[in-house]
Amino acid sequence: MKDFVYYAPTEVVFGKESEEQVADLVKKYGGHKVLVHFGGQSAKKSGLLDKVCNLLKQGGVDVVLLGGVVPNPRLSKVQEGIDLCRKEGVDFILAVGGGSVIDSAKAIACGVPYSGNVWDFYLGKADPECYLPVACVLTIPAAGSEMSDASVITNEDGDVKLGYSNAMSRPKFAIMNPVRTFTLPPYQTAAGVTDMMMHTMERYFTHDDDMDLTDALAEAVLRSMKENVFKVLADPCDYRARAQIMWGGSVAHNDLTGCGLSSDWATHELEHELSGMFDATHGAGLAAIWPSWARYVYKENVSRFVRFAVNVMDVPNDFTDPEGTALKGIEAMERFYHAIGMPVNIHELIGKDITDAEIKEMVRKCSRGGEATQGSFKVLYPEDMEAIYKMAR
Amino acid sequence: MKDFVYYAPTEVVFGKESEEQVADLVKKYGGHKVLVHFGGQSAKKSGLLDKVCNLLKQGGVDVVLLGGVVPNPRLSKVQEGIDLCRKEGVDFILAVGGGSVIDSAKAIACGVPYSGNVWDFYLGKADPECYLPVACVLTIPAAGSEMSDASVITNEDGDVKLGYSNAMSRPKFAIMNPVRTFTLPPYQTAAGVTDMMMHTMERYFTHDDDMDLTDALAEAVLRSMKENVFKVLADPCDYRARAQIMWGGSVAHNDLTGCGLSSDWATHELEHELSGMFDATHGAGLAAIWPSWARYVYKENVSRFVRFAVNVMDVPNDFTDPEGTALKGIEAMERFYHAIGMPVNIHELIGKDITDAEIKEMVRKCSRGGEATQGSFKVLYPEDMEAIYKMAR
């Protein structure tokens, strides 16, 4: 096991009436003039946006609105937010939405006090000295951005999708009301669960570390998500099941399930190019990549895949054939993805064949022009990335 | 399931070289002049105290020393710390030790800025408006105080042991080096594991709530502690096992294992009177009380005890006899306590018979003079407390 830092300071306010506390929470964490950042029409239609804004105003907090964040959030919107915050003298950013909105809010929060281009942080050219405080009212459980230190932004200039992590970006508070997730369509619900499970799986599949407490916590999260997704697909208004998934998405990505372990993140990196190129749903893209990644790498640590098969996927352990058990675990995961309406390859994801040229382009981006490797369970060079994309095509 | 707030902002710095960061961490969280608070000789003998003080001084942080904290930490020492901090102009409190030292530090931290008597907070007569920042270098995993919002102090004037919880008291950082726990004697190791398991069990045994993700996380923690304690008793220098226990003690008490649940805490309350009266080791006192508490209350929610028996204690589920399975789980816990050298009743704890008069006195204190109930799994009135003490005698 490795040394680690665990730091998850976000105050989670969870439950049916949690939104009522929004103004008090903003003031508690120092906000006076708030950028309320949101996505499309759903926050407006549901009445949540109006409710939050009214509560803030009643609480004596000034509100500036900026909507229009799209999935795979764009750098241009981030820049618009930075300009607006500077013009209006905003001192706090409240995201109302899911991971895209929160990621966009985090990017704005480090961009406002920075004299250079915020994209510098995502390129690894600089680190911010400070952030505006960020918080959120979560409506889509998936990305785990509500407690995480990470954000992912797409630069339309070249369709480049990059992530950046900084402890200062962790939201001050996260309001989570499972009722707000009742209206999520099945595809988005399933893609969200796929994403949150993958956040823990990226940490679970380690080459040579282990830490049995962390592993057991990870398996608890994965099993809970795997069970509860079927309950919410059967009954979208099942509060208890929606609640497990909403909280599970946070626990899966607040670093608890990675303490003491190396993490991998190759599946995420491979997927970023896919959703960057085809504007696919991130969670669905992960399901399209993971089985091929798994088959390509599992021999690096067969026992880890056996543990996953047995402890997470309920595959009977064939003690005479560890490789067979490991592969049955990957097959069981594919059956799970299909059962919740997720793809297991790129064709199922984008509805057409991907070309060799497109794969070359994704490899070029994923390897930062051939310069970078990805992953740690097995370190992936450009030729490995190409092989996995081709297995997954 | 219930609404909940989850807030565990402590920065955990975990690993073999973690102490090296102490000065940087103190300065990061605003400390300039630090009260280094500790217990007896072990921190001195091990060299840890000198190391921490030297690192602080080298980092430009002024140090004021106050040792002498004892198990079941005393109000008089807290008052001594408050006076010293005021006199010296201390702005940060660093506990070097286990739960008693951290609890004492928390009490000092809210007492320094308060014009009244710090005991007011423990009596529920007042709440502090602010705290000095508290942090710790943990040497004894048990109490979970390194991430919790709680502290327990004993007022020698009447031998009254009371707890107080406040979100502001959560340590800013916790340095955890499992190597520092290699020298813990077997009894203290086992009592520590008993205490940390009980922190989760107090949350796990709920009357009518459940939240399957929280339950699964709790079971992961309990099973990990239950396995690893035997490894460290067999080999006190087993780094990996010591590490699971050290981190498990924090996770067991940072509220993660209680999200969405009512908690009980009756066993803790009943035990506080026992260790208050006989100055017993808190963890051992919990083991002496819990089996009797469990047998007294299990019929309130048999299925919960069946779940514990099967999922934590590996008791085969007799589906035709839930009560029998529940009771077998309690028996299995008693066998576990004995296997790690813990008592399962008061006689085994204190080495003599407890008198009826002593029980009456404990009931009086535990019920705050007959005014208060304890617990929620089954609400305990004074007559229930008496019955449990007599079952456990």
Chai-1 contact restraints between the chains, C-beta under 6 A:
chainA,res_idxA,chainB,res_idxB,connection_type,confidence,min_distance_angstrom,max_distance_angstrom,comment,restraint_id
A,D3,B,G15,contact,1.0,0.0,6.0,A-B,restraint_1
A,F4,B,F14,contact,1.0,0.0,6.0,A-B,restraint_2
A,V5,B,V13,contact,1.0,0.0,6.0,A-B,restraint_3
A,Y6,B,V12,contact,1.0,0.0,6.0,A-B,restraint_4
A,Y7,B,E11,contact,1.0,0.0,6.0,A-B,restraint_5
A,P9,B,P9,contact,1.0,0.0,6.0,A-B,restraint_6
A,E11,B,Y7,contact,1.0,0.0,6.0,A-B,restraint_7
A,V12,B,Y6,contact,1.0,0.0,6.0,A-B,restraint_8
A,V13,B,V5,contact,1.0,0.0,6.0,A-B,restraint_9
A,F14,B,F4,contact,1.0,0.0,6.0,A-B,restraint_10
A,G15,B,D3,contact,1.0,0.0,6.0,A-B,restraint_11
A,D212,B,S224,contact,1.0,0.0,6.0,A-B,restraint_12
A,L213,B,S224,contact,1.0,0.0,6.0,A-B,restraint_13
A,L213,B,Q244,contact,1.0,0.0,6.0,A-B,restraint_14
A,L213,B,G248,contact,1.0,0.0,6.0,A-B,restraint_15
A,A216,B,A220,contact,1.0,0.0,6.0,A-B,restraint_16
A,A216,B,S224,contact,1.0,0.0,6.0,A-B,restraint_17
A,L217,B,L217,contact,1.0,0.0,6.0,A-B,restraint_18
A,L217,B,A220,contact,1.0,0.0,6.0,A-B,restraint_19
A,A220,B,A216,contact,1.0,0.0,6.0,A-B,restraint_20
A,A220,B,L217,contact,1.0,0.0,6.0,A-B,restraint_21
A,A220,B,A220,contact,1.0,0.0,6.0,A-B,restraint_22
A,S224,B,D212,contact,1.0,0.0,6.0,A-B,restraint_23
A,S224,B,L213,contact,1.0,0.0,6.0,A-B,restraint_24
A,S224,B,A216,contact,1.0,0.0,6.0,A-B,restraint_25
A,R240,B,M1,contact,1.0,0.0,6.0,A-B,restraint_26
A,Q244,B,L213,contact,1.0,0.0,6.0,A-B,restraint_27
A,G248,B,L213,contact,1.0,0.0,6.0,A-B,restraint_28
